[in-house]
Amino acid sequence: MKETSHDEFIKSNSTALVLLNTRNIAGYKSLEEMVNPNTDSKWGNQFGFLHVSIPELSHPESLNPVSFVFKAKEIIKRKRNSVAVSLTAKLLEAVRKYRGPEATAQYIHSTLKNSSMTVSNMIGPIEQMALANHPCAGMYFMVVGVPQSVTITVMSYVGKLRVAIGTEKGHIDPNKFKSCIQNAFDMMFKATVTNSSSQANL
């Protein structure tokens, strides 16, 4: 947005919808434990929503983009620890229980339409997997069919983190978007190296 000269884009606001897992994970359960009527583990997804207004990069922050990253981190940390996440999860469970899965899906879709992008993550296997005796070099996932313009997914696999980004076809120029992501990474990397060098010289 900051690289375009159109006032309508510069003045626009963007909201990210962050999906948070609300399931208490104390360890993986076997199939026998899951089908036990007295099990304390619930089936299906257990998650809540977190609406985060994407902060705009001002000119002073462009000189020190690391402070911009910490600012975004503080916003997410503050909202993640709020009671809203737990209440949203309980609301989804109540809608599913009393109105059924279709009503729950409609509510989730209406929430998705009111955001510009989605961020989701998943903890992947810590040991290498194989399909038909062929080792998997990497793994990622993508949520498709959502009404947002940008979808970002993060997944770990054997100690490595992979980030996948999906954009709305015909609305976002993928080459332009890729260039913006690369420029942002270069800015943060350069600022981090400069700050580290300055602290080492003190």
PAVODO-457289 format. One record per residue (C-alpha): x, y, z; residue number from 1. Coordinates in steps of 0.25 Angstrom, whole numbers, plus 5000, padded with zeros to 4 digits. Example, Ala and Ser with C-alpha at 12.3 -4.5 7.8 and 13.67 -1.06 7.14 Angstrom:
! residues 2
marpa east: 5049, north: 4982, up: 5031, resi: 1
marpa east: 5055, north: 4996, up: 5029, resi: 2
This chain:
! residues 202
marpa east: 5000, north: 5000, up: 5000, resi: 1
marpa east: 5011, north: 5009, up: 5003, resi: 2
marpa east: 5017, north: 5008, up: 4990, resi: 3
marpa east: 5005, north: 5013, up: 4982, resi: 4
marpa east: 5002, north: 5027, up: 4980, resi: 5
marpa east: 4987, north: 5026, up: 4980, resi: 6
marpa east: 4981, north: 5033, up: 4992, resi: 7
marpa east: 4969, north: 5023, up: 4993, resi: 8
marpa east: 4980, north: 5012, up: 4997, resi: 9
marpa east: 4988, north: 5021, up: 5006, resi: 10
marpa east: 4976, north: 5025, up: 5014, resi: 11
marpa east: 4970, north: 5011, up: 5014, resi: 12
marpa east: 4970, north: 5002, up: 5027, resi: 13
marpa east: 4973, north: 4987, up: 5027, resi: 14
marpa east: 4969, north: 4977, up: 5037, resi: 15
marpa east: 4976, north: 4963, up: 5039, resi: 16
marpa east: 4968, north: 4952, up: 5045, resi: 17
marpa east: 4977, north: 4943, up: 5053, resi: 18
marpa east: 4972, north: 4929, up: 5057, resi: 19
marpa east: 4977, north: 4924, up: 5070, resi: 20
marpa east: 4976, north: 4910, up: 5075, resi: 21
marpa east: 4968, north: 4909, up: 5088, resi: 22
marpa east: 4970, north: 4894, up: 5091, resi: 23
marpa east: 4978, north: 4890, up: 5103, resi: 24
marpa east: 4989, north: 4881, up: 5097, resi: 25
marpa east: 4996, north: 4873, up: 5108, resi: 26
marpa east: 5000, north: 4862, up: 5098, resi: 27
marpa east: 4995, north: 4854, up: 5086, resi: 28
marpa east: 4984, north: 4845, up: 5088, resi: 29
marpa east: 4982, north: 4831, up: 5082, resi: 30
marpa east: 4970, north: 4827, up: 5074, resi: 31
marpa east: 4966, north: 4818, up: 5085, resi: 32
marpa east: 4967, north: 4829, up: 5095, resi: 33
marpa east: 4959, north: 4838, up: 5086, resi: 34
marpa east: 4947, north: 4829, up: 5084, resi: 35
marpa east: 4946, north: 4826, up: 5099, resi: 36
marpa east: 4933, north: 4832, up: 5104, resi: 37
marpa east: 4939, north: 4838, up: 5116, resi: 38
marpa east: 4951, north: 4845, up: 5109, resi: 39
marpa east: 4954, north: 4859, up: 5112, resi: 40
marpa east: 4958, north: 4862, up: 5098, resi: 41
marpa east: 4948, north: 4869, up: 5089, resi: 42
marpa east: 4947, north: 4865, up: 5074, resi: 43
marpa east: 4948, north: 4876, up: 5063, resi: 44
marpa east: 4955, north: 4889, up: 5063, resi: 45
marpa east: 4955, north: 4898, up: 5075, resi: 46
marpa east: 4959, north: 4912, up: 5072, resi: 47
marpa east: 4956, north: 4927, up: 5074, resi: 48
marpa east: 4957, north: 4939, up: 5065, resi: 49
marpa east: 4966, north: 4951, up: 5068, resi: 50
marpa east: 4964, north: 4964, up: 5060, resi: 51
marpa east: 4977, north: 4972, up: 5058, resi: 52
marpa east: 4977, north: 4985, up: 5051, resi: 53
marpa east: 4990, north: 4985, up: 5042, resi: 54
marpa east: 4998, north: 4997, up: 5047, resi: 55
marpa east: 5003, north: 5007, up: 5036, resi: 56
marpa east: 5018, north: 5009, up: 5034, resi: 57
marpa east: 5020, north: 5023, up: 5036, resi: 58
marpa east: 5033, north: 5031, up: 5031, resi: 59
marpa east: 5040, north: 5030, up: 5044, resi: 60
marpa east: 5038, north: 5016, up: 5046, resi: 61
marpa east: 5043, north: 5013, up: 5032, resi: 62
marpa east: 5056, north: 5018, up: 5037, resi: 63
marpa east: 5056, north: 5007, up: 5048, resi: 64
marpa east: 5046, north: 4996, up: 5043, resi: 65
marpa east: 5050, north: 4987, up: 5055, resi: 66
marpa east: 5042, north: 4997, up: 5064, resi: 67
marpa east: 5030, north: 4995, up: 5055, resi: 68
marpa east: 5031, north: 4980, up: 5056, resi: 69
marpa east: 5031, north: 4981, up: 5072, resi: 70
marpa east: 5019, north: 4990, up: 5071, resi: 71
marpa east: 5012, north: 4980, up: 5063, resi: 72
marpa east: 5016, north: 4969, up: 5073, resi: 73
marpa east: 5011, north: 4977, up: 5085, resi: 74
marpa east: 4998, north: 4979, up: 5078, resi: 75
marpa east: 4996, north: 4964, up: 5076, resi: 76
marpa east: 5001, north: 4960, up: 5090, resi: 77
marpa east: 4991, north: 4970, up: 5097, resi: 78
marpa east: 4979, north: 4965, up: 5089, resi: 79
marpa east: 4984, north: 4950, up: 5090, resi: 80
marpa east: 4983, north: 4951, up: 5105, resi: 81
marpa east: 4969, north: 4958, up: 5105, resi: 82
marpa east: 4957, north: 4950, up: 5109, resi: 83
marpa east: 4951, north: 4953, up: 5095, resi: 84
marpa east: 4958, north: 4940, up: 5090, resi: 85
marpa east: 4952, north: 4931, up: 5100, resi: 86
marpa east: 4938, north: 4937, up: 5098, resi: 87
marpa east: 4939, north: 4936, up: 5083, resi: 88
marpa east: 4942, north: 4921, up: 5085, resi: 89
marpa east: 4931, north: 4919, up: 5094, resi: 90
marpa east: 4921, north: 4926, up: 5085, resi: 91
marpa east: 4925, north: 4917, up: 5073, resi: 92
marpa east: 4923, north: 4905, up: 5082, resi: 93
marpa east: 4910, north: 4910, up: 5086, resi: 94
marpa east: 4905, north: 4913, up: 5072, resi: 95
marpa east: 4910, north: 4899, up: 5067, resi: 96
marpa east: 4903, north: 4892, up: 5079, resi: 97
marpa east: 4889, north: 4899, up: 5078, resi: 98
marpa east: 4888, north: 4904, up: 5063, resi: 99
marpa east: 4897, north: 4893, up: 5056, resi: 100
marpa east: 4909, north: 4893, up: 5047, resi: 101
marpa east: 4903, north: 4901, up: 5036, resi: 102
marpa east: 4900, north: 4913, up: 5044, resi: 103
marpa east: 4914, north: 4912, up: 5050, resi: 104
marpa east: 4920, north: 4912, up: 5036, resi: 105
marpa east: 4911, north: 4924, up: 5032, resi: 106
marpa east: 4916, north: 4932, up: 5045, resi: 107
marpa east: 4930, north: 4929, up: 5042, resi: 108
marpa east: 4929, north: 4933, up: 5027, resi: 109
marpa east: 4922, north: 4946, up: 5031, resi: 110
marpa east: 4934, north: 4949, up: 5040, resi: 111
marpa east: 4944, north: 4946, up: 5029, resi: 112
marpa east: 4937, north: 4955, up: 5020, resi: 113
marpa east: 4940, north: 4967, up: 5029, resi: 114
marpa east: 4955, north: 4965, up: 5029, resi: 115
marpa east: 4966, north: 4968, up: 5019, resi: 116
marpa east: 4975, north: 4956, up: 5022, resi: 117
marpa east: 4976, north: 4943, up: 5030, resi: 118
marpa east: 4988, north: 4938, up: 5038, resi: 119
marpa east: 4988, north: 4923, up: 5042, resi: 120
marpa east: 4998, north: 4914, up: 5047, resi: 121
marpa east: 5000, north: 4899, up: 5050, resi: 122
marpa east: 5010, north: 4891, up: 5058, resi: 123
marpa east: 5016, north: 4880, up: 5049, resi: 124
marpa east: 5023, north: 4867, up: 5051, resi: 125
marpa east: 5036, north: 4868, up: 5058, resi: 126
marpa east: 5041, north: 4856, up: 5051, resi: 127
marpa east: 5042, north: 4854, up: 5036, resi: 128
marpa east: 5031, north: 4847, up: 5029, resi: 129
marpa east: 5030, north: 4838, up: 5017, resi: 130
marpa east: 5020, north: 4835, up: 5007, resi: 131
marpa east: 5021, north: 4821, up: 5000, resi: 132
marpa east: 5035, north: 4821, up: 5005, resi: 133
marpa east: 5038, north: 4835, up: 4999, resi: 134
marpa east: 5043, north: 4845, up: 5009, resi: 135
marpa east: 5036, north: 4858, up: 5010, resi: 136
marpa east: 5046, north: 4869, up: 5008, resi: 137
marpa east: 5036, north: 4880, up: 5013, resi: 138
marpa east: 5021, north: 4882, up: 5016, resi: 139
marpa east: 5012, north: 4894, up: 5016, resi: 140
marpa east: 4997, north: 4896, up: 5016, resi: 141
marpa east: 4987, north: 4907, up: 5010, resi: 142
marpa east: 4973, north: 4911, up: 5013, resi: 143
marpa east: 4965, north: 4912, up: 5000, resi: 144
marpa east: 4952, north: 4918, up: 4996, resi: 145
marpa east: 4952, north: 4929, up: 5007, resi: 146
marpa east: 4947, north: 4943, up: 5004, resi: 147
marpa east: 4960, north: 4951, up: 5008, resi: 148
marpa east: 4970, north: 4957, up: 4999, resi: 149
marpa east: 4982, north: 4951, up: 5006, resi: 150
marpa east: 4984, north: 4938, up: 5013, resi: 151
marpa east: 4997, north: 4934, up: 5021, resi: 152
marpa east: 4999, north: 4921, up: 5027, resi: 153
marpa east: 5011, north: 4917, up: 5035, resi: 154
marpa east: 5015, north: 4902, up: 5038, resi: 155
marpa east: 5027, north: 4896, up: 5045, resi: 156
marpa east: 5033, north: 4883, up: 5040, resi: 157
marpa east: 5046, north: 4876, up: 5045, resi: 158
marpa east: 5051, north: 4889, up: 5052, resi: 159
marpa east: 5048, north: 4897, up: 5039, resi: 160
marpa east: 5038, north: 4908, up: 5038, resi: 161
marpa east: 5031, north: 4910, up: 5025, resi: 162
marpa east: 5022, north: 4922, up: 5021, resi: 163
marpa east: 5012, north: 4921, up: 5010, resi: 164
marpa east: 5004, north: 4933, up: 5004, resi: 165
marpa east: 4992, north: 4933, up: 4996, resi: 166
marpa east: 4986, north: 4945, up: 4989, resi: 167
marpa east: 4973, north: 4948, up: 4982, resi: 168
marpa east: 4974, north: 4946, up: 4967, resi: 169
marpa east: 4971, north: 4958, up: 4959, resi: 170
marpa east: 4972, north: 4967, up: 4971, resi: 171
marpa east: 4986, north: 4967, up: 4976, resi: 172
marpa east: 4998, north: 4966, up: 4966, resi: 173
marpa east: 5006, north: 4954, up: 4971, resi: 174
marpa east: 5019, north: 4960, up: 4965, resi: 175
marpa east: 5017, north: 4973, up: 4972, resi: 176
marpa east: 5013, north: 4967, up: 4985, resi: 177
marpa east: 5025, north: 4958, up: 4985, resi: 178
marpa east: 5034, north: 4970, up: 4982, resi: 179
marpa east: 5028, north: 4977, up: 4994, resi: 180
marpa east: 5030, north: 4965, up: 5003, resi: 181
marpa east: 5045, north: 4964, up: 4999, resi: 182
marpa east: 5047, north: 4979, up: 5001, resi: 183
marpa east: 5041, north: 4978, up: 5015, resi: 184
marpa east: 5050, north: 4966, up: 5018, resi: 185
marpa east: 5062, north: 4974, up: 5013, resi: 186
marpa east: 5059, north: 4986, up: 5021, resi: 187
marpa east: 5057, north: 4978, up: 5034, resi: 188
marpa east: 5069, north: 4970, up: 5032, resi: 189
marpa east: 5078, north: 4982, up: 5029, resi: 190
marpa east: 5072, north: 4989, up: 5041, resi: 191
marpa east: 5075, north: 4977, up: 5050, resi: 192
marpa east: 5089, north: 4975, up: 5045, resi: 193
marpa east: 5092, north: 4990, up: 5047, resi: 194
marpa east: 5086, north: 4990, up: 5062, resi: 195
marpa east: 5094, north: 4977, up: 5065, resi: 196
marpa east: 5107, north: 4984, up: 5060, resi: 197
marpa east: 5104, north: 4997, up: 5068, resi: 198
marpa east: 5102, north: 4989, up: 5081, resi: 199
marpa east: 5114, north: 4981, up: 5079, resi: 200
marpa east: 5123, north: 4993, up: 5077, resi: 201
marpa east: 5118, north: 4999, up: 5090, resi: 202
